[in-house]
């Protein structure tokens, strides 16, 4: 079972995780997200698949997980399952209940 429903959800979850990482780690993640977002906006003859975009962003995320001792100790796969589930639940709750200007909107702009 995939961690994310689609690339949009993957992007939003990783966006929520950004503050967990160093500036270097954030830079790597943001560069990957911007590159993939450019792929989405370009009308290519052979567009990149949603699954490939999720894979690429997840690979970058895994490369910066070395910064988090908890992720290293628990194992990246298990840590990702746990963290992604928490973030997805928070996003679903937010999307259903937010009327604008909530704490999540204030703390994580562009969500």
Secondary structure, 3 states (H helix, E strand, C coil): CCCCCCHHHHHHHHHHHHHHCCHHHHHHHHHHHHHHHHHHHCCCCCCCCHHHHHHHHHHHHHHHHHHCHHHHHHCHHHHHHHHHHHHHHHHHHHHHHCCCCCHHHHHCCCC
